[in-house]
């Protein structure tokens, strides 16, 4: 077979191959190959197997790009299925307050939190939003992210929500990371609608969702279902309205308490329920039965100083597919690094290194309905890969510069 891109003689290829998502004990299986080669043609994988076999069966084109991966580990390109990539303003002063002992609720009561970012985002132009997103994507790429989800939700009015989604669309066309967009007008109750919640929910359902769908600006619809934000009945109505307009459901669930988000996810058939710090076993079983992926965000719990992480071990034991994401955002998601998130998953949520890798690749791809094309290194899929300088465990050495190359669609992009 012919190939125009080869990664040769890797010490280890963690293929993570097989149908996704992986659940239960299977999430601990990365389907490793020792002394292996990956070959691609036109951005797709045409061979993954022993290096000696590749020497016999793969013929490089005259212009083929070849990487010698001796001493390296190759893993699938990371998939980040939960980011708030686009926003205006800067809330790092809130981080200083939090480090001084202020709680998330106290900061919000003083006019901080999401509403502060809403004001800044409404004031930002589309080029300004694009420029900020471009810088964050460059960081994500350097840490090995090759596909990501990106949300609106800091506009909370139709013009700004559309502006954010247009910025995501523009960024998807200009840089290597593959993006999928989520409409999240139900991120918070805007100040001008405090005291008339039903009017804002009606606005989302009757005006925002139809406009987003008609412009083809989003694949997903998300709701922050939490006490004091959107109640389960409101979240259900919004997600059902999104589905009627072709927007698939996902949900922020049970981050600050067992507030009904996981139950909504199971009831509406959400592809992913995210955060889940307070989810319990009965709700986990409902999610498993409905095929909902649990996208866990340990960096958010870490930076918000919540004092606990999501119960990853319980979710895995209850046969829920677990994915990982950064929750990149201006207030509580101060990282663009999926390897750092994997480290927190291992040392904060008691996941194995192999479970964390599957959660950051194949299961993360499943959380955004991409497991058929990305998330593993196997024939027919996109050749999205990260070449690690050293062993697999080197990925979770926080701050260590271990990523040698990032590959997207069979081309080195970093």
Order of alpha helices (4+ residues) and beta strands (2+ residues): beta-beta-beta-alpha-beta-beta-beta-alpha-alpha-alpha-alpha-beta-alpha-beta-alpha-alpha-beta-alpha-beta-alpha-beta-alpha-beta-alpha-alpha-beta-alpha-alpha-alpha-beta-beta-beta
